[in-house]
């Protein structure tokens, strides 16, 4: 199987749509450029982890300091 080099703009999909964009980019790129597909998936997973940590930290902070 020949490997086709895809554009680096595919990394924008997981950057904008997080895990949904990462999964989409993975399934589109997995046959043509498997390295870029895996990297896109990792970007989406890392962003999802960051968003969840951000949400948890700030939701706990808001509960601790009642801003009323």
Phi and psi in degrees as GROMACS dihedral restraints (atoms count N, CA, C in turn):
[ dihedral_restraints ]
;  ai    aj    ak    al  type     phi  dphi    fc
    3     4     5     6     1   -87.1    20    10
    4     5     6     7     1   142.8    20    10
    6     7     8     9     1   -99.0    20    10
    7     8     9    10     1   126.2    20    10
    9    10    11    12     1  -101.4    20    10
   10    11    12    13     1   131.3    20    10
   12    13    14    15     1   -77.6    20    10
   13    14    15    16     1   125.8    20    10
   15    16    17    18     1  -103.3    20    10
   16    17    18    19     1   161.8    20    10
   18    19    20    21     1   -66.0    20    10
   19    20    21    22     1   149.9    20    10
   21    22    23    24     1   -74.1    20    10
   22    23    24    25     1    -8.8    20    10
   24    25    26    27     1   -66.5    20    10
   25    26    27    28     1   -15.0    20    10
   27    28    29    30     1   -63.6    20    10
   28    29    30    31     1   -22.3    20    10
   30    31    32    33     1   -69.3    20    10
   31    32    33    34     1   -17.5    20    10
   33    34    35    36     1   -69.6    20    10
   34    35    36    37     1   -28.7    20    10
   36    37    38    39     1   -61.4    20    10
   37    38    39    40     1   -51.0    20    10
   39    40    41    42     1   -71.2    20    10
   40    41    42    43     1   -26.1    20    10
   42    43    44    45     1   -68.0    20    10
   43    44    45    46     1   -34.5    20    10
   45    46    47    48     1   -87.8    20    10
   46    47    48    49     1   -42.6    20    10
   48    49    50    51     1  -109.2    20    10
   49    50    51    52     1    11.3    20    10
   51    52    53    54     1    55.0    20    10
   52    53    54    55     1  -128.3    20    10
   54    55    56    57     1   -68.7    20    10
   55    56    57    58     1   -33.3    20    10
   57    58    59    60     1   -66.4    20    10
   58    59    60    61     1   -44.2    20    10
   60    61    62    63     1   -65.9    20    10
   61    62    63    64     1   -35.0    20    10
   63    64    65    66     1   -67.1    20    10
   64    65    66    67     1   -42.8    20    10
   66    67    68    69     1   -66.6    20    10
   67    68    69    70     1   -40.5    20    10
   69    70    71    72     1   -62.3    20    10
   70    71    72    73     1   -48.6    20    10
   72    73    74    75     1   -62.1    20    10
   73    74    75    76     1   -38.4    20    10
   75    76    77    78     1   -60.6    20    10
   76    77    78    79     1   -49.3    20    10
   78    79    80    81     1   -69.5    20    10
   79    80    81    82     1   -28.1    20    10
   81    82    83    84     1   -76.3    20    10
   82    83    84    85     1   -38.2    20    10
   84    85    86    87     1   -93.9    20    10
   85    86    87    88     1   -12.0    20    10
   87    88    89    90     1   -60.1    20    10
   88    89    90    91     1   -30.4    20    10
   90    91    92    93     1   -86.3    20    10
   91    92    93    94     1   -37.9    20    10
   93    94    95    96     1   -82.1    20    10
   94    95    96    97     1   -43.6    20    10
   96    97    98    99     1  -143.2    20    10
   97    98    99   100     1    82.0    20    10
   99   100   101   102     1   -62.2    20    10
  100   101   102   103     1   -31.2    20    10
  102   103   104   105     1   -66.6    20    10
  103   104   105   106     1   -45.1    20    10
  105   106   107   108     1   -67.2    20    10
  106   107   108   109     1   -33.4    20    10
  108   109   110   111     1   -64.5    20    10
  109   110   111   112     1   -46.0    20    10
  111   112   113   114     1   -65.7    20    10
  112   113   114   115     1   -40.3    20    10
  114   115   116   117     1   -64.0    20    10
  115   116   117   118     1   -38.8    20    10
  117   118   119   120     1   -62.7    20    10
  118   119   120   121     1   -41.4    20    10
  120   121   122   123     1   -64.7    20    10
  121   122   123   124     1   -41.6    20    10
  123   124   125   126     1   -65.2    20    10
  124   125   126   127     1   -37.3    20    10
  126   127   128   129     1   -61.4    20    10
  127   128   129   130     1   -44.8    20    10
  129   130   131   132     1   -63.6    20    10
  130   131   132   133     1   -41.2    20    10
  132   133   134   135     1   -66.6    20    10
  133   134   135   136     1   -42.9    20    10
  135   136   137   138     1   -64.9    20    10
  136   137   138   139     1   -41.2    20    10
  138   139   140   141     1   -65.3    20    10
  139   140   141   142     1   -39.5    20    10
  141   142   143   144     1   -62.1    20    10
  142   143   144   145     1   -43.4    20    10
  144   145   146   147     1   -62.6    20    10
  145   146   147   148     1   -41.7    20    10
  147   148   149   150     1   -63.2    20    10
  148   149   150   151     1   -45.8    20    10
  150   151   152   153     1   -62.2    20    10
  151   152   153   154     1   -41.2    20    10
  153   154   155   156     1   -66.1    20    10
  154   155   156   157     1   -42.8    20    10
  156   157   158   159     1   -64.2    20    10
  157   158   159   160     1   -42.7    20    10
  159   160   161   162     1   -59.3    20    10
  160   161   162   163     1   -46.3    20    10
  162   163   164   165     1   -63.1    20    10
  163   164   165   166     1   -45.6    20    10
  165   166   167   168     1   -64.7    20    10
  166   167   168   169     1   -44.1    20    10
  168   169   170   171     1   -62.6    20    10
  169   170   171   172     1   -47.9    20    10
  171   172   173   174     1   -76.2    20    10
  172   173   174   175     1   -26.2    20    10
  174   175   176   177     1   -71.2    20    10
  175   176   177   178     1   -35.7    20    10
  177   178   179   180     1   -68.3    20    10
  178   179   180   181     1   -40.3    20    10
  180   181   182   183     1   -63.2    20    10
  181   182   183   184     1   -39.5    20    10
  183   184   185   186     1   -67.3    20    10
  184   185   186   187     1   -33.3    20    10
  186   187   188   189     1   -73.4    20    10
  187   188   189   190     1   -33.9    20    10
  189   190   191   192     1   -70.9    20    10
  190   191   192   193     1   -43.7    20    10
  192   193   194   195     1  -107.7    20    10
  193   194   195   196     1    97.4    20    10
  195   196   197   198     1   -72.6    20    10
  196   197   198   199     1   105.2    20    10
  198   199   200   201     1   -88.0    20    10
  199   200   201   202     1   101.1    20    10
